[in-house]
């Protein structure tokens, strides 16, 4: 599973290099920079797995890097959409959602004593994912109502970013909730790869199809 996801992210990074010029003068360049975080997170994870299964040595507690990525990614997305949004109400909502998420993450780690060193924080994924879905829905409504790109929405990079994120979290949240009650094993791994392929595939489509004059 981890090798497949790492391959998907790596391919996305490679493609982003070819299309960087299109976005280097826009706010979307920060999104391309952000993609390096999941890349290095998966890279570290695969190195740790290799040494553990090949030599029985634990080089690094990869839960630290994974949980750091989870928390930082949600904060990034809230700030990213706040920066892009032209709707004052949405900007306020996205800012509030960001603070609510940060507060919950601190509460989850400190007060509930759910250590970021001992496991993947599924509760943070679920809570952050729900808040992000609210953000995505509000933002998609905003751009759909925009006269600037409504007839060329398929040429907007942020539309494809939002679509990929929406599909990923709509799929992953129910799985994370039910994992406490059901044993998915290989099925979970397969679904996670598919969801990542859909999300990053959507990002790539956006890089290729988008036209800067239709970016929101």
Secondary structure, 3 states (H helix, E strand, C coil): CHHHHHHHHHHHHHHHHHCHHHHCCCCCHHHHHHHHHHHHHHHHHHHHHHHHHHHCCCCCCHHHHHHHHHHHHHHHHHHHHHHHCCCHHHHHHHHHHHHHHHHHHHHHHHHCCCCCCCCCCHHHHHHHHHHHHHHHHHHHHHHHCCCCCHHHHHHCHHHHHHHHHHHHHHHHHHHHHHCCCCCCCHHHHHHHHHHHHHHHHHHHHHHHHCCHHHCC
